[in-house]
């Protein structure tokens, strides 16, 4: 572990992104989950990853999507893959297995952009993952806004949002690395 880590810091950042049928965790469903584990150190060394398309249990999941969400997931081709996806339980078990192989409950800080959204869906649909996650989150979107507010200019050429879980995780992780490089210079 790096000497920059404090006693209360997690061992890992769990970079997670979800694609869902909408914004309401009580009504909507997870369609895709991606996770990249990195060490809690300045290089954000990758330890493990997974990406799974999820087939919702509800028969009417497609009917619940509004037109904007439907178009977004159709353009990304996600909707074509959902019928072949795993169950939400299989996705949860795969993440728990990855966590169990690398650490202990509380060793993982949820990371990404807008991850409070993801945490709400995790709490609703994959409740057993919550004990694995440390209380604080690392939201690179907040860092991005703070840097902008400061007037600093940081070059990030990360392209546009793909609305596919792994592509978005990779984008957020690259952005965090850009900010770390900028802060260290």
Secondary structure, 3 states (H helix, E strand, C coil): CCCCCCCCCCCEEEEEEEEECCCCCCCCCEEEEEEEEEECCCCCCEEEEEEEEECCCCCCHHHHCCHHHHHHHHHCCHHHHHCCCECHHHHHHHHHHHHHHHCCCCCEEEEECCHHHHHHHHHHHCHHHHHHEEEEEEEHHHHHHHHHHHCCCCCCCCCCCCCCHHHHHHHHHHHHHHHHHHHHC
